[in-house]
Amino acid sequence: EMLFATALNAVTKDKLPVIAFASGNGEQAGTEWQAYLTNNGFECRTVNLTTEEVPQDADVLVLHCPTTDLTDAQIQSLDDFLSNDSTYGKNLIVTFMPSQAN
């Protein structure tokens, strides 16, 4: 039933929602998340924040348990992504492990 609903959504939508998973700051891969989301009608990508900008067509950016601090340039890139040329509508998800140090 879920697979049918996912397939139906995929063919009736003009564009699948795009979720970008950040890398470059020691983030966990989030492969389980990506598989789950892909199976449920989302397009998942990986973006290295140390060398790339967040794709403009991404709807959500996920920072999954980063282990190093983001640079000022990376923070500016996140701010640019979220402000979206003052139209907003973008989302950022940041996760941490309970045992993760400050």
Long-range contacts (C-beta under 8 A, 24 or more apart in sequence): 2-40, 3-39, 6-39, 6-40, 6-41, 9-41, 10-41, 13-41, 15-57, 16-41, 16-42, 16-43, 17-41, 17-42, 17-43, 17-59, 17-60, 18-42, 18-43, 18-44, 18-45, 18-55, 18-57, 18-58, 18-59, 18-60, 19-43, 19-44, 19-45, 19-58, 19-59, 19-60, 19-61, 19-62, 20-44, 20-45, 20-46, 20-47, 20-54, 20-55, 20-58, 20-60, 20-61, 20-62, 21-45, 21-46, 21-47, 21-61, 21-62, 21-64, 22-46, 22-47, 22-48, 22-49, 22-61, 22-62, 22-63, 22-64, 22-66, 23-47, 23-48, 23-49, 24-48, 24-49, 24-50, 24-51, 24-74, 25-49, 25-50, 25-63, 25-66, 25-67, 25-68, 25-69, 25-70, 25-74, 26-65, 26-66, 26-67, 26-68, 27-63, 27-64, 27-65, 27-66, 27-67, 28-64, 28-65, 29-64, 30-62, 30-64, 33-62, 33-64, 49-74, 49-77, 50-74, 53-77, 53-80, 53-81, 54-78, 54-80, 54-81, 58-90, 59-89, 59-90, 59-91, 60-90, 60-91, 60-92, 60-93, 61-90, 61-91, 61-92, 61-93, 62-92, 62-93, 62-94, 62-95, 63-92, 63-93, 63-94, 63-95, 64-95, 65-95, 65-96, 65-97, 65-100, 66-94, 67-100
